[in-house]
């Protein structure tokens, strides 16, 4: 082993794992990589910085800047106080939170059960069900038949219309299936010898070993529900039931504002631009908070689930 692997000049841990045929990185190469990464981070963070600073700026600061604010000059939380003061935006945020939580739990339950059943190749009708799921990835019923189905089931103007039509993603099921198939068969066989049934094997053996991929798939479902706006736009007619994304679209694109916000803007207390930026920050905040906790599972969850099995 010592003949294959060599230490670098610095003798670091990463250097000891460098093969002898791989050249030592030069200072210019390291500097170039650092520069590219810094530029990429700046390209991502700079627009976010502008959105956050503008949402915290007063009407005078936005007027002097001629629009978006880059350098903060006086911080005010008036925009957030008006948005979260119990009006339409607060109600829409609660709707989105409830739909996201309920929908993620439902989607994960259905996806895990379906993926585990398909991962057992000896299960009844395993092959036809797998082929049927794969066919849905390439062929869809279309918008009008889907709307007629939702309407026929009596789901229009209900929160179920925001969950059931997009509750299951076949790609996520296939990723979970591949991961479940990679679990050592000896563990499952030993559990069955001890008298464990399928649900106990899934709950106590398969799922604890699949925490990484479960966290990634749960994040995918949660982001999908939180960011969804199309289902609400075609299935809901009551403005009080609209989720946050649809209210944000009305504020940003259609310039439709609740009565309280309209009065604050007309009196000069708020700038329409600061309201738009504040709504964007509120929409991005949950994803930004949850992503770091799931980030460490991304590589293991996605690669293992996609390659094995």
Secondary structure by P-SEA (a helix, b strand, c coil): ccccccccccccccccccccccccccaaaaaaaaaaaaaaaaaaaaaaaaaaaaaaccaaaaaaacccccccccccaaaaaaaacccaaaaaaaaaaaaaaaaaaaaaaaaaaaaaaaacccccaaaaaaaaaaaaacccccaaaaaaaaaaaccccccccccccccccaaaaaaaaaaaaaccaaaaaaaaaacccaaaaaaccccccaaaaaaaaaaaaaaaaaaccccccccccccccccaaaaaaaacccccccaaaaaaaaaccccaaaaaaaaaaaaaaaaaaaccccccaaaaaaaaaaccc
